[in-house]
Amino acid sequence: MSRHEREVRVRLDGLLSEGQLEIVREIVFCQLIGMAGDLRLLNKLPDPKRAVREVAALGRLAFWLEYREILVPDRIAREVMLRLAREVDGMNEEGESTGGDPAAEHHAMWAFVNLLSDWPAAAEVEVAFRKRQTSAESKAGGEK
């Protein structure tokens, strides 16, 4: 089974609020721009391959967030977002301004990290639940 056969697309509608989605999207884009800029100094970075993998993961996240979806599992994206969630919390605890509401940033980042499961089984359950829910709503609305 190839890597792509195991990935599952997860719609973020209903899993994150509009505000949370916007916070995560902004943090991902800012981090992507910053880290991509650092790639010009690639030979000076301690682990160049890891830096490239992380920028690629942020690029994937930025792309899929525009479609209000994510692909799981994505181990590297999960690691990057976990680190970012901790960094945002650390900045807010130290009183450094991130430009947003610290509590909202905390909740948005950790809700998103929790969606980046290591295995798509959790996502598959969510997809199946939504299909059943949509089907039940259609029947209740008068469709046969």
N, C-alpha and C positions, 0 to 999 in steps of 0.2 A: 504494500500500500504506500503510495507516494505521499509526500508532505501535504500537497494540495488537496488530496482526497480526504484527509483528516480534518482540514480546516472547515469551520462553520461560520457563516455570516450571521451576525447578531444585530438586529435592529435596535437602536438605542431609544426609540420612542417609547415612552412609558417606563423606561429603566432609569433614565436621567431626566431631570427637569430641563426646561429651556435654559434657565440660568446656569445650571450645572454644566450643560453641554457647552455653553458659551465660555465659561471659565476654563474648562479643559481644553477646548479648541485654542483659546488664546495662549495658554501656557505651552501647549504643544508647538504652536507656530513660533512663538518667541524662542523656545529652546531649539527648535529646528534651525532657525536662522542663525542663532548664536553658535551652535555646534558646527553647522555647515561652514560658517566663516572660519572656524578654527581648523578646518581641514587643509587650508592652504599652508598650515604649519605642521602638516602631518608627520614629517620626519622628526619633529621635536617632541611629539606626544609620547607618553610612556608606553602606550599600547595602541599603535596605529590601526591594527585590524579591528580592535574593539570599538574604536572611535568611528570607523566607517560603518560597522554593523549598527551602532546606536543611531547614527544619522539616518541610515536606511530605515530603521524601525520607526523613527519619528516621521520620516517621509510617508511611510505606509499609514501611520496613524492619522497624519494630516489629511491624506487623501480620503481615507474611509470616513473620517469625521465629517467631511463635506457631504457625504451621502448618509450621514446619521447612522452609520454602521461600524462594526469592527469585525475583524477576522480573529477567531480563536482556534487553537492556541497560538500565541506568538510570545515565546519565552523572553526574547530580547526586549520586545516592547513592554512586556510586563515588568521586567527588571528596571528599565528606564523610567517608567511611570511610577514605580514604587520608590525609586530614588528621588524623583521629582516631588512626589507627595511628601516625603520626609524633609526635603530641602525647603519646600514652601512652609511646612509646619515650623521648621527651625527658624526660618526668617521671621515668621510672624511672632514666634515666642521671644525672639531676641529684639523685637520692636522695629526691625527693618521693614520698611513699607514695600509691599509687593504691588501696591496700587489698587488693591481690592479689599473686600471684606474678608478678614481672616477666617471667620467661622464658615462662611460660604465656600471659600477656597478649600478649606479642610474637608468639608463634606463632599464637595464635588470631586476632588482628587481621589479620596478614598473610595467613594462609590464607583468611580471609573476603574480604579485598580482592581477592585473586587470583581468587576465584569471581565477582566482579562484572565480568565481561568487558565490553568495549566493544561487542561484537557477539555475538549469541546462537549463532554457529556452534559455539563450544566447548561450550556447553550442549547444543546439539542432538546433538553427537557423544556426549556423556555420556548423554543420554536414550536414544539408539539403542542404546548399549552395554548399558545396564541392561535394556532390553527384551529384547535377545538373551540376556543372562545369565539373566534370569528365565525365559525360554522354555526355555533349555537345562536349567535346574534342574528345571523342571516335568517335562520329558521324562525326565530321569534319575530322577525320583521315581516313575515308573511311569505317568504320564499318557500318553495317546496323542494 
